[in-house]
Amino acid sequence: GSGDGTLRLWDVASGESLDSFTGHEGGVTSVAFSPSGETLLSGSGDGTLRLWDVASGESLDSFTGHEGGVTSVVFSPDGQMVLSGSEDNTMRMWETNMQVWEVVANKLVRVFSGHKNGVTSVVFSPDGQMVLSGSRDGTLRLWDLTNKETFQIFTGHKNEVSSVAFSSNGQMIVSGSWDGTLRLWDASSGESLRIFIDHFMVSSVAFSPNGWMIVSGSWDGTLRLWDASSGESLRIFTGHEGRVNSVTFSPDGRYALSGADDGTLRLWDLTAGDNMRVFEGHTHWVTSVAFSPDGRYVLSGSWDNTMRLWNVETGQLVQIFKGHRDVITSVAFSPDGRYVLSGSWDDTMRLWNVETGKVFHIFDEHEDKVLSVAFGLDGETLLSGTENDVLRLWNVHTLTEIACANRYIVLDAEAAMFEQFGIPDDLVLCPEE
C-alpha cells in the first residue's frame, strides 16, 4: 500500500509488479489477504476499507463509517469478518459476506426518463410490475418494469409531491402534496378521482391494507383518517407537538403509526381514536416510520442520524442502527422482516441486519441526498430516489445497480435505447460514479 492511494501486487520470486489496485482517495495505510488468498483488503486515510478481487483487480465493495483515517485492517480466520482501526479512536468489525459479493458488471440495463426535480417518494406496485414515484416537480410517474416504458404521468398538484402509495389491489394511487391536498388516482387511466382538502402541508400518505381508508400526516401536527370511496374525513388525531412527517398502517389495519418533529413515534387506535403508545428516544425529528411485516415491531429514522427498532407491545427500544453521517430520510422493512433499509442525506442507502443491528451493505453510488427507499415485494430488488432527480433499481443478491432513471434522457431516444437494450455512447445518463 502506498501514499499515492494505490495497492500493488508483486511476484515474490521475480520482484515483478503483477497488478495495481486504484480507487482510494487517500494514502493506503494497511493491507491484508483473505485466508483463501482470493480477495484483498485495504484501509486508507480516506476513512474507507475496500475489498478487492485479486485475480481481476476489481473493487468488490467499500466499507464506510469511520470518521477518521483507517490505520489497520485484518481478516478473521474464517474470512467472514474484517476488523479495522482508525484515527477516529474506534475499532469496527464488519461482515464480509463474500459469498454474496460475487463480481457482477455494474451495467445499466434499463433506463427511465422523466422527473424535472428531486424524487421524494418511491414505491413498488403490489404485483411488482410497476414502480411509482413522486417528485418535487409536482407530478407522479408510473413506470412499467416489463416493457421499460413510462406507463402514466399524473398531473394536478400545485406544489411538490411529498408521498405516494398504492392500494392493496394496485388499482388506485394516493398522493400527498405540499399544496395541502391528497389526491386519489386511477392507476390505469391516470384520472384524478378525488381531492381531499383541509390539511396544511401533507407530508405522508398510506392506504389501509383493505384499501377502504387512507391516513395522512401533515405539517399542521395532525393525522387524518379518510374514507377512500367518499372522501369523508373520518377522524382527526392530535397529540404531536410538531409537524407530522411520516404515517403508516399496521399490517392488520387496526392501528396507525406516526413520526413527528417532536422526536416521538405515536401508535393510534383507529376505532377509538386513542393514542395507544408513545415511543421516545430520538434526540431530533423523526422523519420516517414503518411496521414490520408481522406487526410486532416498528422502525423509525431521524434527523439524529440513527434508525431505531421498537417493540410494539411493550414500547421498548430493541435496536439502534448507527452509521449514517447525516439525516435519515426513509426507512423500510424487507418482506421477510430480516432486513431493514435506510436512505440518508449522506448520499447513501444502507441495508441492515435486524437481529444484529449491523450494516450488511452500503450503496454509496448515489451522487446526491437519498430521499426515499423501498423494497420490492419479492425482496429481490431495492429502489432509491434522490435529490438530483434520479431513481435507481438494485439487485439485492448482487448488490449492483440494474436500472437508473433521470431527467437527462430525451424521450425520442428511448425506443432505440431499449431496442438494443443498451445506451447510445453520446447520451448522458445518470451521474458518472
N, C-alpha and C positions, 0 to 999 in steps of 0.2 A: 504494500500500500504506500501511497506517496502523497506529498503535499500538493501535487498538481491535480488531485482528485481522481486519479486512476488506480486500478489494480493491474498487476501484470503477472502472468503465469509463465514460469520458467522451467525448462528441462534441466534437471539436476545434473545429468551426465555431461551434456554438451554446453550448458550455460545459455542455450538459445532461448529467446523470448518467443513463447508459443502463442500468446494471446494477450490482449489488453481489454479491460472492462471499464467503460466510461458511463457516467450518469450522476455521480455525486457532484454537488455544488460547493464542496469544501474539501479540505485535505482528508485523505483516508488515514485513520488512526489505528485501526485494528482489523485483522482478517482472520478467518478460521475456515477450515474444511469441515464439511459434514462427515459423520462416521463412514458413510458409504463412499465418500470421495466424489460424488456426482454433483454436489452443489457447494457453493462457496458463500460465506457470509462476510460482510464488511460493515464497519462502523465509521462514521465521518464527523468532521467538525460542523457539517451542515445539520446535525441533530438527528439524522436518519440512519437506519440499518438497511442494507439491501441484500437480497438473496439472489444468487446468480447460478445459471446453468453452466457448468464447467465446459461441457462439450461444445455448446453453441456460443457461449459468451453473452447470452441474453439475460437481461434482468427479469427475474421471475416475479419479484414483489419487493415492495418497500415497506418498512415499519416506521411510522411517525408517531410522535407522542412526547419524546424528550424535549425539554425546554432549554437545553444546552448541548454543546458538542458531545458526541458519543466517544468515549475513551477506550472502551474494551468490549469485545464480543466473544461469545463462546457457545458451542452447541452442547446440548445434553447428550449423554452417552447413547440414547436411543434415537437421537436426531429429530425428535418430535418437538423439542423446546429449544429456544435460544435465550441467552442471558446477556444483558447489556448494562454497562456502567456509563455514567455521564457526568459532565460538569455541572448538571443541574442538581447534583447531590442525591440522585436517585439511582436505583438499580431496577431494571424492569425485566420481567420474564414474558416471553411471547410464545404462542403456539405456532408451529411452522406449518402443520397440516400439509406436508409436501405431496401427499397422495392426491390432494385436490389441486394443487398448483402446477398441473401439467401445462407446459407452454403451448398456448394456442395463439395463433396470429391475431393481433388486436385489429382485425379488419372490419371496416364499416360495411355492413351488408344490407342496410336498409336506410333510406333517407325520407324524412317527412319535412314539409315546409309549412311556414305559416305565421306564427305569432310575431308581432311587431314590438313587444315589450316583455318584461320578465314573466316567466311561468310560475304562478303562485300555488297551483294545486293540480295534482295528477292522481288518477285512479284507473284501475282496470275494470272492464265490464265483467258482470258475473260469469259469462261464458269464456272469458279470457281472450276473445277475438278482437276486442276494441280497446283503445286507450282514450281516455277523456282528459283534457287539460283546460285549465282556466288561466287567464293572463291579465296582466296589468293593462293590456291593450283594450280591455272591456269585452273580449269575446271568449267563447268556449269553442274548442275544436275537438271533434271526434275522429279518431284515426283508425283505419282498418288495418289490422296486422296481417291479414291473409293476402290481400291484393295490393297492399302498400299505398293506398290512396287516402286522401283526406275525405272522410265519408260525409261529414257535416260541419258547417260553421254556424254557430249560434250568436246572433247579434241582438242587442236590445238594451243591455245595461249601459248606463250613462257614466259609469266610473269603473275602476278596476274590479275584476272578478277575484274574490278572495278565497272561495271554496266551492268545490263541485262534488257531486255524489250521484251514484246510480241507484235506482230502485232495485229490489232484490231480483225482479224478473228481467231487468235490463231494458225495459220499455220506456221508462221515464228517467229524466235527469233533473236534479235540482241544483241551483247555483245561488250563491250569496255574493253580494257586492257592496262596495263602499258607497254606492248610491242609495243605500238604506233599504233595498228590496231583496226579496228572494224571488226567483223565477222558476216555474215548473215547465219543463220542455218535453216534447215528444222526441224520443231519441232517433226515431226513424226519419221523421219528416223535418225535424228542426223547428217545428212550430212552437211558439210560446203559448202554453196552455193556461197559465195563471200567474198573476203577480201578487205577492204577499207584501204588504206595507206595514208601517208603524214602528219599525226599528230605526235606530240612528245609523250606524255603520255596521253591516253584517260581516262578521269575521269568520264564521264557521257554520256549516250546514250538514245534516245527516238524515238519511231515511231510516225509519224503523225497519226491523227485519221483515215484517209482513207488508211493508210498503204503504201502509194506511196513514202513517203520521210522519211528520218532519219536525226535527228540532233545530233551532238556530240559536247562535250566540252572537252577542252584539257588544260594541264598544259603549253602549248605554248601561252596561253592567248586568243585563238580564239575559235569561234564556226564554225562548218561547216555543210552545208546542202547538203545531198546526195540524188541521185535518187536510190531508193531501188532496182529497177529491173536491172539497168545498172551499178550501182556502180559509176556513174559520180558525181564529185564534182560540185554542182550547184552554191554554193555561200560561201564566207568566210566572217564572221562577226568579225570586230575588234573594240576595244574601251575599253575593260577592261585593267586595269593596273596591272594585276596579274593573277595567274592561275585560270582558269575556273573550278569550282568544280561540278556544277550541271546544267543540262539543261532539259527543258520540253516544249511540245507544248501546246498552248491554246486549249480548247475543240473544237473550230471551225477550228483549223488548220491554222489560218491566221498568228499567232504570235508564237514566241519562247521566252522563259524566261530563263535567266541565272543568276547564282550567282558565285561570284569570291572572290579571296583573297584581292581585293581592298575594300572589305566591302560593295559592292553595288550589287543590282539586276539591270538587264537591260532587257527591253522589245524591241523585234526586229520585224519589219515588214518583213515577209519572201518574199514578192513580190518585194518590193522596196529595201530591204536590209538596211533600215534606222533604227537607234536607236530611238525608239519612246519615251522612258521614262527611267529615271534613278531613282531608289529608294534608298535613302540614309538615314542612321540612325544607322546601326550596327556599333559597335566600334571594330570589329575584322572580320576575314574572314567569308564569307558566304559559308556554306557547302552544303546546300540542299534547293531546291525551288520546289513549287507545285502550280498549279492553282486550284481554287475552281471549283466544277462541272459546275457551271453556267458561269464561266469565268470572274466574276466580281471582284474577289479578288485573290491575290497571297499570298503565305505563304513562309517564309524563316526561316532557322535555322542557327545558327552561333557559332563561337568559343567564342563569348561573353556570352555564356550560355543562350541566350534568343531566343525566337521564335517570329516573328513579322508578323502581318497581314496588308496587304496594299490594298487600293482601286485602281484598275487598271486604271480607267478613270481619276482620279484626282492625283494619286500618293501619296495620303495622308495616313499616318500611322493610322490604325484603332484600333489596339490592340497589346499590348506587353504581352507575356506569360513568366512569371518568376517562377523559382522553381528549375530547374536543377542546379546541382553543378559542372558541367563540360561541355565540348564541346557538342553541339547538332549536331549529325551526319546525321540525317534523319528525314524528316517531310512528312506528308501525310494528305489529307482530307478524311473524311468519304464520301461515295457515296451520302448521302443526304446533305452534306455540313455543318451539325450542329456541328460536332466534328472534332478535329484535333489530330493527333498522332505524338509523337516525340520520338526519341531514342537518347541516350546520352552515353558519356564515363563515366558517374557516375553510370553505370551498371543498369539503369532503363529505362523503356518505360513509357510514360505518356499519358493519354487520357484527352483531354481538351474540355471544352465547349466554342465554338467560340464566342457566344454572350457575355458571362460574363468574359471570359479570365481565368476562374478558373479551377483548376485541378479536373477532375472527378474521376480519379483513377490513382494510381501509381503501376506499375508492377515491383516490386523490387526483384523478384525471380532470376533474371539473376546473374551469377557468374562472368561476365566479361563485357567489354565495348559493348554496343549495337551499331552495325554498320549500320543496315538497318531495316526499319519497313514498313509495308504495311497493308491496309485494304483489306478484301475480297470484291468482287464486290457487294455482297448482304448486306454488312455492318455487317454481323453476326460474322465474325471471324477477328482476327488480326494475323499478322505474324511478328516475330522478328528474326534477325540473329546477332550473337555475335562473338567477337574476339576469343573465345575459341571453335570455330567450331560448335556451337550449333544453330539449328533452333528450334523455339518454336511456336506452334499454340495455339491461345487463343480464348475463347468464350467471346463475348462482353457482353452478358447478365449476365452470372455468374461470369465473370472476373477471370476465372480459366484457368489454362493450360490444354489443351486437347490433345496435342501431342508434341513430342520432338524428335529431331534428332541430333546425333553427331557421331564422328568418332570412338567411343568406341564399337559400335555394330559390331559384326562379321556377315558377310553375311550368313554364313551357319546356323546361329541360327534364321534367320528371319522367315522361314516357320513355325517352331514350335511356335515361339512367336505369330505370327499372328493367327495361328490356334486356340490357346487358348485365343486370344485377351487379352494377359497379358504378363508378363515379368518373365523369369526364375529368381529365387532368387539369383543365383550366377553370374548373368550378370550385369556388371557395365554400367549404362546408363548415363543420364545427371548428372552433378554435384549435389550432395546432397544439399538440402536447408539448 
